[in-house]
Amino acid sequence: MTEKTPESLWQDYLFLTKEMLKFLDKQDMELFHELMNQREQMQTLLEETPDDSFRNSPAGRRLLNEIREENQILMNRFQATHSKAKQHHQVAEAYSGGNQHPGNHRNWVR
């Protein structure tokens, strides 16, 4: 296996981030989590790979800025998706009676 350069690793990281966003938008959480795991592995690999000043180069700074922007979009969409799912769950619980407590029912039989 050929060893990848820091630039190619960061490109792969950006690719995984964009793919995560696609599957989040499709609400395919299984693939989203698989990509998230792959991205975590990529992050570990990046931390272990010596960076010969790529991060400080103009191309490196541009790429890292793009990654930051994509991460921000991903986090915003994830939070919105999570909030929406939480709200749907709460509505479903309310309609199914899942939030009712035994003390909320009056005993009308005498």
Disulfide bonds with the S-S distance in Angstrom:
none
